[in-house]
Amino acid sequence: MRQTSLEAYEHIKPTLSLRQQEVLEVINRGPITSFDTAKALSLPINCVTGRIKELNDYGLVTDHSKVTDKNTGCKRTLWTTKRM
């Protein structure tokens, strides 16, 4: 994360839920899909997608690119921490 992103995170961190913080930490490791984020946290996908939307609304994460899932052929969004 860039310094400005870290400052934004520190400012908003007290208002983030534990689950939002966990999801943000996983996304901060690099571009990752919602599915892989859920897998990394051993959570159902529906516990992660809402948190990603909230983090996106806060301006902490952004969509990096789209990838095609090799198993389903569906497009998936790669999420990354927002670079300010």
PyMOL CGO cylinders between C-alpha atoms (Angstrom):
from pymol import cmd
from pymol.cgo import CYLINDER

trace = [
    CYLINDER, 0.00, 0.00, 0.00, 1.12, 3.53, -0.63, 0.3, 1, 1, 1, 1, 1, 1,
    CYLINDER, 1.12, 3.53, -0.63, 1.53, 5.94, 2.26, 0.3, 1, 1, 1, 1, 1, 1,
    CYLINDER, 1.53, 5.94, 2.26, -1.72, 7.75, 1.45, 0.3, 1, 1, 1, 1, 1, 1,
    CYLINDER, -1.72, 7.75, 1.45, -3.58, 4.43, 1.39, 0.3, 1, 1, 1, 1, 1, 1,
    CYLINDER, -3.58, 4.43, 1.39, -2.08, 3.50, 4.75, 0.3, 1, 1, 1, 1, 1, 1,
    CYLINDER, -2.08, 3.50, 4.75, -3.15, 6.85, 6.18, 0.3, 1, 1, 1, 1, 1, 1,
    CYLINDER, -3.15, 6.85, 6.18, -6.69, 6.37, 4.84, 0.3, 1, 1, 1, 1, 1, 1,
    CYLINDER, -6.69, 6.37, 4.84, -6.75, 2.85, 6.29, 0.3, 1, 1, 1, 1, 1, 1,
    CYLINDER, -6.75, 2.85, 6.29, -5.54, 4.01, 9.71, 0.3, 1, 1, 1, 1, 1, 1,
    CYLINDER, -5.54, 4.01, 9.71, -8.21, 6.71, 9.69, 0.3, 1, 1, 1, 1, 1, 1,
    CYLINDER, -8.21, 6.71, 9.69, -11.05, 4.34, 8.85, 0.3, 1, 1, 1, 1, 1, 1,
    CYLINDER, -11.05, 4.34, 8.85, -9.74, 1.21, 10.65, 0.3, 1, 1, 1, 1, 1, 1,
    CYLINDER, -9.74, 1.21, 10.65, -11.66, 1.86, 13.89, 0.3, 1, 1, 1, 1, 1, 1,
    CYLINDER, -11.66, 1.86, 13.89, -14.91, 1.79, 11.91, 0.3, 1, 1, 1, 1, 1, 1,
    CYLINDER, -14.91, 1.79, 11.91, -14.12, -1.44, 10.02, 0.3, 1, 1, 1, 1, 1, 1,
    CYLINDER, -14.12, -1.44, 10.02, -15.57, -4.68, 11.27, 0.3, 1, 1, 1, 1, 1, 1,
    CYLINDER, -15.57, -4.68, 11.27, -13.26, -7.58, 12.07, 0.3, 1, 1, 1, 1, 1, 1,
    CYLINDER, -13.26, -7.58, 12.07, -14.44, -9.37, 8.90, 0.3, 1, 1, 1, 1, 1, 1,
    CYLINDER, -14.44, -9.37, 8.90, -13.76, -6.28, 6.77, 0.3, 1, 1, 1, 1, 1, 1,
    CYLINDER, -13.76, -6.28, 6.77, -10.25, -6.07, 8.24, 0.3, 1, 1, 1, 1, 1, 1,
    CYLINDER, -10.25, -6.07, 8.24, -9.62, -9.77, 7.51, 0.3, 1, 1, 1, 1, 1, 1,
    CYLINDER, -9.62, -9.77, 7.51, -10.80, -9.42, 3.92, 0.3, 1, 1, 1, 1, 1, 1,
    CYLINDER, -10.80, -9.42, 3.92, -8.72, -6.27, 3.41, 0.3, 1, 1, 1, 1, 1, 1,
    CYLINDER, -8.72, -6.27, 3.41, -5.60, -8.02, 4.70, 0.3, 1, 1, 1, 1, 1, 1,
    CYLINDER, -5.60, -8.02, 4.70, -6.04, -10.85, 2.18, 0.3, 1, 1, 1, 1, 1, 1,
    CYLINDER, -6.04, -10.85, 2.18, -6.69, -8.47, -0.72, 0.3, 1, 1, 1, 1, 1, 1,
    CYLINDER, -6.69, -8.47, -0.72, -3.65, -6.41, 0.28, 0.3, 1, 1, 1, 1, 1, 1,
    CYLINDER, -3.65, -6.41, 0.28, -1.40, -9.41, -0.52, 0.3, 1, 1, 1, 1, 1, 1,
    CYLINDER, -1.40, -9.41, -0.52, -2.06, -8.95, -4.22, 0.3, 1, 1, 1, 1, 1, 1,
    CYLINDER, -2.06, -8.95, -4.22, -4.79, -9.09, -6.82, 0.3, 1, 1, 1, 1, 1, 1,
    CYLINDER, -4.79, -9.09, -6.82, -7.23, -11.82, -5.80, 0.3, 1, 1, 1, 1, 1, 1,
    CYLINDER, -7.23, -11.82, -5.80, -10.77, -12.87, -6.67, 0.3, 1, 1, 1, 1, 1, 1,
    CYLINDER, -10.77, -12.87, -6.67, -13.65, -12.90, -4.21, 0.3, 1, 1, 1, 1, 1, 1,
    CYLINDER, -13.65, -12.90, -4.21, -13.72, -16.69, -4.49, 0.3, 1, 1, 1, 1, 1, 1,
    CYLINDER, -13.72, -16.69, -4.49, -10.03, -17.02, -3.63, 0.3, 1, 1, 1, 1, 1, 1,
    CYLINDER, -10.03, -17.02, -3.63, -10.40, -14.50, -0.79, 0.3, 1, 1, 1, 1, 1, 1,
    CYLINDER, -10.40, -14.50, -0.79, -13.20, -16.62, 0.68, 0.3, 1, 1, 1, 1, 1, 1,
    CYLINDER, -13.20, -16.62, 0.68, -11.08, -19.73, 0.25, 0.3, 1, 1, 1, 1, 1, 1,
    CYLINDER, -11.08, -19.73, 0.25, -8.07, -18.09, 1.96, 0.3, 1, 1, 1, 1, 1, 1,
    CYLINDER, -8.07, -18.09, 1.96, -10.27, -17.18, 4.93, 0.3, 1, 1, 1, 1, 1, 1,
    CYLINDER, -10.27, -17.18, 4.93, -12.13, -20.52, 4.96, 0.3, 1, 1, 1, 1, 1, 1,
    CYLINDER, -12.13, -20.52, 4.96, -15.43, -18.66, 4.64, 0.3, 1, 1, 1, 1, 1, 1,
    CYLINDER, -15.43, -18.66, 4.64, -18.46, -19.03, 2.38, 0.3, 1, 1, 1, 1, 1, 1,
    CYLINDER, -18.46, -19.03, 2.38, -18.35, -16.66, -0.59, 0.3, 1, 1, 1, 1, 1, 1,
    CYLINDER, -18.35, -16.66, -0.59, -21.40, -14.74, 0.67, 0.3, 1, 1, 1, 1, 1, 1,
    CYLINDER, -21.40, -14.74, 0.67, -19.44, -13.73, 3.79, 0.3, 1, 1, 1, 1, 1, 1,
    CYLINDER, -19.44, -13.73, 3.79, -16.80, -12.07, 1.59, 0.3, 1, 1, 1, 1, 1, 1,
    CYLINDER, -16.80, -12.07, 1.59, -18.58, -10.43, -1.35, 0.3, 1, 1, 1, 1, 1, 1,
    CYLINDER, -18.58, -10.43, -1.35, -20.50, -7.96, 0.80, 0.3, 1, 1, 1, 1, 1, 1,
    CYLINDER, -20.50, -7.96, 0.80, -17.36, -7.00, 2.68, 0.3, 1, 1, 1, 1, 1, 1,
    CYLINDER, -17.36, -7.00, 2.68, -15.52, -6.39, -0.60, 0.3, 1, 1, 1, 1, 1, 1,
    CYLINDER, -15.52, -6.39, -0.60, -18.35, -4.14, -1.79, 0.3, 1, 1, 1, 1, 1, 1,
    CYLINDER, -18.35, -4.14, -1.79, -18.18, -2.20, 1.48, 0.3, 1, 1, 1, 1, 1, 1,
    CYLINDER, -18.18, -2.20, 1.48, -14.40, -1.84, 1.22, 0.3, 1, 1, 1, 1, 1, 1,
    CYLINDER, -14.40, -1.84, 1.22, -14.81, -0.70, -2.38, 0.3, 1, 1, 1, 1, 1, 1,
    CYLINDER, -14.81, -0.70, -2.38, -17.41, 1.87, -1.26, 0.3, 1, 1, 1, 1, 1, 1,
    CYLINDER, -17.41, 1.87, -1.26, -14.92, 3.12, 1.38, 0.3, 1, 1, 1, 1, 1, 1,
    CYLINDER, -14.92, 3.12, 1.38, -12.32, 3.53, -1.37, 0.3, 1, 1, 1, 1, 1, 1,
    CYLINDER, -12.32, 3.53, -1.37, -9.92, 0.97, 0.12, 0.3, 1, 1, 1, 1, 1, 1,
    CYLINDER, -9.92, 0.97, 0.12, -10.09, -1.63, -2.67, 0.3, 1, 1, 1, 1, 1, 1,
    CYLINDER, -10.09, -1.63, -2.67, -10.64, -1.46, -6.39, 0.3, 1, 1, 1, 1, 1, 1,
    CYLINDER, -10.64, -1.46, -6.39, -11.09, -3.87, -9.26, 0.3, 1, 1, 1, 1, 1, 1,
    CYLINDER, -11.09, -3.87, -9.26, -7.71, -4.63, -10.79, 0.3, 1, 1, 1, 1, 1, 1,
    CYLINDER, -7.71, -4.63, -10.79, -8.76, -6.59, -13.86, 0.3, 1, 1, 1, 1, 1, 1,
    CYLINDER, -8.76, -6.59, -13.86, -10.98, -9.40, -15.05, 0.3, 1, 1, 1, 1, 1, 1,
    CYLINDER, -10.98, -9.40, -15.05, -9.86, -13.00, -15.44, 0.3, 1, 1, 1, 1, 1, 1,
    CYLINDER, -9.86, -13.00, -15.44, -11.58, -16.03, -16.87, 0.3, 1, 1, 1, 1, 1, 1,
    CYLINDER, -11.58, -16.03, -16.87, -12.10, -18.88, -14.44, 0.3, 1, 1, 1, 1, 1, 1,
    CYLINDER, -12.10, -18.88, -14.44, -10.52, -21.92, -16.10, 0.3, 1, 1, 1, 1, 1, 1,
    CYLINDER, -10.52, -21.92, -16.10, -13.07, -24.28, -14.51, 0.3, 1, 1, 1, 1, 1, 1,
    CYLINDER, -13.07, -24.28, -14.51, -16.29, -22.43, -15.32, 0.3, 1, 1, 1, 1, 1, 1,
    CYLINDER, -16.29, -22.43, -15.32, -15.31, -20.08, -18.14, 0.3, 1, 1, 1, 1, 1, 1,
    CYLINDER, -15.31, -20.08, -18.14, -16.94, -17.21, -16.19, 0.3, 1, 1, 1, 1, 1, 1,
    CYLINDER, -16.94, -17.21, -16.19, -15.30, -13.81, -15.84, 0.3, 1, 1, 1, 1, 1, 1,
    CYLINDER, -15.30, -13.81, -15.84, -14.12, -12.97, -12.33, 0.3, 1, 1, 1, 1, 1, 1,
    CYLINDER, -14.12, -12.97, -12.33, -12.91, -9.69, -10.89, 0.3, 1, 1, 1, 1, 1, 1,
    CYLINDER, -12.91, -9.69, -10.89, -9.45, -9.46, -9.38, 0.3, 1, 1, 1, 1, 1, 1,
    CYLINDER, -9.45, -9.46, -9.38, -9.49, -7.10, -6.39, 0.3, 1, 1, 1, 1, 1, 1,
    CYLINDER, -9.49, -7.10, -6.39, -6.54, -5.10, -5.10, 0.3, 1, 1, 1, 1, 1, 1,
    CYLINDER, -6.54, -5.10, -5.10, -5.97, -2.40, -2.51, 0.3, 1, 1, 1, 1, 1, 1,
    CYLINDER, -5.97, -2.40, -2.51, -6.51, 1.03, -3.96, 0.3, 1, 1, 1, 1, 1, 1,
    CYLINDER, -6.51, 1.03, -3.96, -3.41, 2.96, -4.88, 0.3, 1, 1, 1, 1, 1, 1,
    CYLINDER, -3.41, 2.96, -4.88, -3.86, 6.66, -4.23, 0.3, 1, 1, 1, 1, 1, 1,
]
cmd.load_cgo(trace, "trace")
